[in-house]
Amino acid sequence: MNKKTVGLCSEKERWEMKASENMRGRVMLVWQNIDSPFFTDEEKGEAIRHVLDLATHNGIKKADILKACEYLWNKVFEVEK
């Protein structure tokens, strides 16, 4: 959204866009730190769902996708070490 478009929005629409941007930022923070114990399973699931719903995955690092796969794998299967 460019500055001209933002200028045409109502205050409520600007607030909703800012809230949406903050949520996306939070989701991507969780996604990039999927193995962190500081985020809940629900937050991690939301982040994974968000990434799955993206139109393209060009901006998603392979390492982050593999960490998410490992996280899901460990949730489903008990891994012997």
MARVEXTI-232840 format. One record per residue: residue number from 1; residue in one letter; x, y, z of N, C-alpha, C in turn. Coordinates in steps of 0.001 Angstrom, whole numbers. Last residue first. Layout:
+------+------+---------+---------+---------+---------+---------+---------+---------+---------+---------+
! resi ! resn !     n_x !     n_y !     n_z !    ca_x !    ca_y !    ca_z !     c_x !     c_y !     c_z !
+------+------+---------+---------+---------+---------+---------+---------+---------+---------+---------+
!  NUM !    A !       X !       Y !       Z !       X !       Y !       Z !       X !       Y !       Z !
...
+------+------+---------+---------+---------+---------+---------+---------+---------+---------+---------+
END
This chain:
+------+------+---------+---------+---------+---------+---------+---------+---------+---------+---------+
! resi ! resn !     n_x !     n_y !     n_z !    ca_x !    ca_y !    ca_z !     c_x !     c_y !     c_z !
+------+------+---------+---------+---------+---------+---------+---------+---------+---------+---------+
!   81 !    K !   16998 !  -40469 !   21007 !   18314 !  -39879 !   20747 !   19389 !  -40691 !   21385 !
!   80 !    E !   13921 !  -41012 !   19463 !   14936 !  -41549 !   20365 !   16281 !  -40948 !   20002 !
!   79 !    V !   11050 !  -39093 !   19277 !   12348 !  -39364 !   18676 !   13300 !  -39868 !   19742 !
!   78 !    E !    7770 !  -39595 !   18722 !    8734 !  -39535 !   19806 !   10078 !  -39970 !   19226 !
!   77 !    F !    5963 !  -37594 !   16416 !    6714 !  -38802 !   16706 !    7654 !  -38579 !   17879 !
!   76 !    V !    4690 !  -35075 !   16453 !    3952 !  -36281 !   16065 !    4647 !  -37551 !   16535 !
!   75 !    K !    6522 !  -33197 !   17209 !    5207 !  -33166 !   17858 !    4444 !  -34461 !   17604 !
!   74 !    N !    8626 !  -33692 !   15489 !    8808 !  -33987 !   16913 !    7506 !  -33936 !   17699 !
!   73 !    W !    7441 !  -32755 !   13122 !    7856 !  -34152 !   13234 !    7971 !  -34549 !   14706 !
!   72 !    L !    7234 !  -30014 !   13692 !    6026 !  -30828 !   13511 !    6332 !  -32315 !   13666 !
!   71 !    Y !    9996 !  -29380 !   13853 !    9100 !  -29099 !   14979 !    7854 !  -29974 !   14880 !
!   70 !    E !   10800 !  -30077 !   11257 !   11362 !  -30795 !   12406 !   10484 !  -30597 !   13642 !
!   69 !    C !    9360 !  -28162 !    9808 !    9125 !  -29600 !    9577 !    9634 !  -30417 !   10760 !
!   68 !    A !   10573 !  -25856 !   10802 !    9144 !  -26074 !   11035 !    8780 !  -27542 !   10826 !
!   67 !    K !   13155 !  -26221 !    9820 !   12944 !  -26154 !   11271 !   11482 !  -26396 !   11613 !
!   66 !    L !   12605 !  -26118 !    7070 !   13095 !  -27368 !    7649 !   12940 !  -27379 !    9168 !
!   65 !    I !   11859 !  -23439 !    6856 !   10896 !  -24483 !    6495 !   11316 !  -25815 !    7119 !
!   64 !    D !   14262 !  -22226 !    7569 !   13082 !  -22028 !    8411 !   12014 !  -23076 !    8122 !
!   63 !    A !   15901 !  -23054 !    5439 !   16259 !  -23462 !    6805 !   15068 !  -23307 !    7746 !
!   62 !    K !   14712 !  -21721 !    3299 !   14642 !  -23183 !    3367 !   14939 !  -23666 !    4785 !
!   61 !    K !   12890 !  -18750 !    3954 !   14165 !  -19468 !    3901 !   13944 !  -20967 !    4058 !
!   60 !    I !   10616 !  -17118 !    1938 !   10765 !  -18004 !    3095 !   12055 !  -18803 !    2936 !
!   59 !    G !   10070 !  -15723 !    -316 !   10758 !  -15017 !     760 !   10994 !  -15854 !    1994 !
!   58 !    N !    8631 !  -17518 !   -1915 !    9947 !  -17058 !   -2358 !   10741 !  -16378 !   -1243 !
!   57 !    H !    6202 !  -18643 !   -1764 !    7101 !  -18883 !    -634 !    8527 !  -18448 !    -975 !
!   56 !    T !    2997 !  -17178 !   -2459 !    4293 !  -17719 !   -2872 !    5162 !  -17865 !   -1631 !
!   55 !    A !     704 !  -16872 !    -880 !     566 !  -17138 !   -2314 !    1863 !  -17710 !   -2891 !
!   54 !    L !     415 !  -18477 !    2310 !    1022 !  -17475 !    1440 !     870 !  -17872 !     -24 !
!   53 !    D !    -467 !  -20513 !    3931 !   -1474 !  -19757 !    3190 !    -889 !  -18691 !    2262 !
!   52 !    L !    1798 !  -21410 !    5241 !    1149 !  -22309 !    4285 !     164 !  -21558 !    3398 !
!   51 !    V !    2197 !  -19231 !    6939 !    3162 !  -19496 !    5866 !    2548 !  -20417 !    4819 !
!   50 !    H !     -46 !  -19545 !    8627 !     160 !  -18300 !    7880 !    1098 !  -18547 !    6695 !
!   49 !    R !     482 !  -22046 !    9770 !    -704 !  -21870 !    8921 !    -560 !  -20624 !    8052 !
!   48 !    I !    2749 !  -21381 !   11262 !    2849 !  -22382 !   10198 !    1679 !  -22227 !    9233 !
!   47 !    A !    1599 !  -19554 !   13059 !    2680 !  -19130 !   12172 !    2821 !  -20092 !   10997 !
!   46 !    E !    -205 !  -21204 !   14401 !    -698 !  -20046 !   13647 !     348 !  -19567 !   12643 !
!   45 !    G !    1581 !  -22970 !   15639 !     616 !  -23473 !   14655 !      70 !  -22350 !   13792 !
!   44 !    K !    2842 !  -21187 !   17359 !    3627 !  -21863 !   16326 !    2718 !  -22409 !   15233 !
!   43 !    E !     723 !  -20507 !   19002 !    1395 !  -19466 !   18220 !    2190 !  -20089 !   17080 !
!   42 !    E !     206 !  -23054 !   20089 !    -834 !  -22360 !   19317 !    -220 !  -21267 !   18440 !
!   41 !    D !    2504 !  -23602 !   21517 !    2195 !  -24443 !   20361 !    1139 !  -23780 !   19478 !
!   40 !    T !    4090 !  -20430 !   22348 !    3189 !  -21555 !   22605 !    3000 !  -22382 !   21336 !
!   39 !    F !    7501 !  -19465 !   22725 !    6227 !  -19355 !   22023 !    5396 !  -20603 !   22278 !
!   38 !    F !    9845 !  -20062 !   23996 !    9138 !  -18867 !   24439 !    7791 !  -18667 !   23759 !
!   37 !    P !   11351 !  -22074 !   22960 !   10378 !  -22452 !   23992 !    9538 !  -21262 !   24474 !
!   36 !    S !   11860 !  -22119 !   19438 !   12005 !  -21412 !   20702 !   10949 !  -21860 !   21713 !
!   35 !    D !   11563 !  -23071 !   16916 !   12086 !  -24009 !   17919 !   12273 !  -23364 !   19295 !
!   34 !    I !   10771 !  -20918 !   15405 !    9792 !  -21976 !   15669 !   10263 !  -22951 !   16742 !
!   33 !    N !   11529 !  -18372 !   14613 !   12051 !  -18927 !   15872 !   11163 !  -20072 !   16338 !
!   32 !    Q !   10195 !  -17615 !   12390 !   11650 !  -17632 !   12296 !   12307 !  -18207 !   13544 !
!   31 !    W !    7554 !  -17704 !   13385 !    7982 !  -18604 !   12311 !    9508 !  -18727 !   12271 !
!   30 !    V !    7565 !  -15569 !   15221 !    7371 !  -16948 !   15703 !    7895 !  -17924 !   14659 !
!   29 !    L !    7910 !  -13502 !   13365 !    8866 !  -13675 !   14458 !    8776 !  -15094 !   15013 !
!   28 !    M !    5620 !  -13791 !   11838 !    6908 !  -14084 !   11217 !    8014 !  -14229 !   12263 !
!   27 !    V !    3707 !  -13038 !   13753 !    3654 !  -14372 !   13151 !    5002 !  -14728 !   12543 !
!   26 !    R !    4477 !  -10378 !   14180 !    4537 !  -11344 !   15285 !    4555 !  -12768 !   14734 !
!   25 !    G !    3934 !   -9304 !   11650 !    5283 !   -9236 !   12208 !    5473 !  -10252 !   13315 !
!   24 !    R !    1205 !   -9740 !   11507 !    2083 !  -10420 !   10548 !    3515 !  -10422 !   11053 !
!   23 !    M !     437 !   -8020 !   13583 !     179 !   -9444 !   13702 !    1082 !  -10225 !   12751 !
!   22 !    N !    1240 !   -5550 !   12499 !    1832 !   -6012 !   13756 !    1634 !   -7506 !   13927 !
!   21 !    E !    -451 !   -5459 !   10262 !    1004 !   -5473 !   10072 !    1707 !   -5984 !   11328 !
!   20 !    S !   -2926 !   -5336 !   11580 !   -2630 !   -6467 !   10707 !   -1123 !   -6588 !   10474 !
!   19 !    A !   -2681 !   -2886 !   12855 !   -2857 !   -4093 !   13664 !   -2510 !   -5325 !   12844 !
!   18 !    K !   -2525 !   -1249 !   10579 !   -1403 !   -1293 !   11514 !   -1484 !   -2541 !   12377 !
!   17 !    M !   -5064 !   -1705 !    9469 !   -3869 !   -2064 !    8704 !   -2667 !   -2190 !    9622 !
!   16 !    E !   -6671 !    -665 !   11531 !   -6768 !   -2087 !   11190 !   -5555 !   -2547 !   10393 !
!   15 !    W !   -5902 !    2036 !   11414 !   -5666 !    1271 !   12635 !   -5695 !    -221 !   12344 !
!   14 !    R !   -6854 !    2663 !    8850 !   -5410 !    2771 !    9138 !   -5056 !    1966 !   10382 !
!   13 !    E !   -9595 !    2264 !    9256 !   -8890 !    1415 !    8293 !   -7385 !    1468 !    8522 !
!   12 !    K !  -10073 !    4322 !   11115 !  -10308 !    2925 !   11493 !   -9555 !    1986 !   10558 !
!   11 !    E !   -9534 !    6577 !    9555 !   -8717 !    6309 !   10751 !   -8853 !    4850 !   11172 !
!   10 !    S !   -9730 !    5682 !    6038 !  -10264 !    6257 !    7274 !   -9332 !    5905 !    8426 !
!    9 !    C !   -7488 !    6393 !    3306 !   -8131 !    5482 !    4253 !   -8688 !    6250 !    5445 !
!    8 !    L !   -5970 !    7995 !    1745 !   -7385 !    7917 !    1420 !   -8169 !    7054 !    2409 !
!    7 !    G !   -3364 !    7611 !    2576 !   -3988 !    8897 !    2822 !   -5482 !    8896 !    2571 !
!    6 !    V !   -2833 !    5096 !    1506 !   -3004 !    5218 !    2952 !   -3704 !    6527 !    3284 !
!    5 !    T !   -2508 !    5815 !   -1189 !   -3600 !    4935 !    -796 !   -3882 !    5064 !     693 !
!    4 !    K !    -196 !    7373 !   -1021 !   -1426 !    7960 !   -1546 !   -2634 !    7131 !   -1119 !
!    3 !    K !    1710 !    5551 !     -73 !    1309 !    6683 !     768 !       8 !    7311 !     291 !
!    2 !    N !     676 !    2136 !    -922 !    1519 !    3319 !    -998 !     950 !    4464 !    -171 !
!    1 !    M !     852 !   -1166 !       0 !       0 !       0 !       0 !     899 !    1232 !       0 !
+------+------+---------+---------+---------+---------+---------+---------+---------+---------+---------+
END
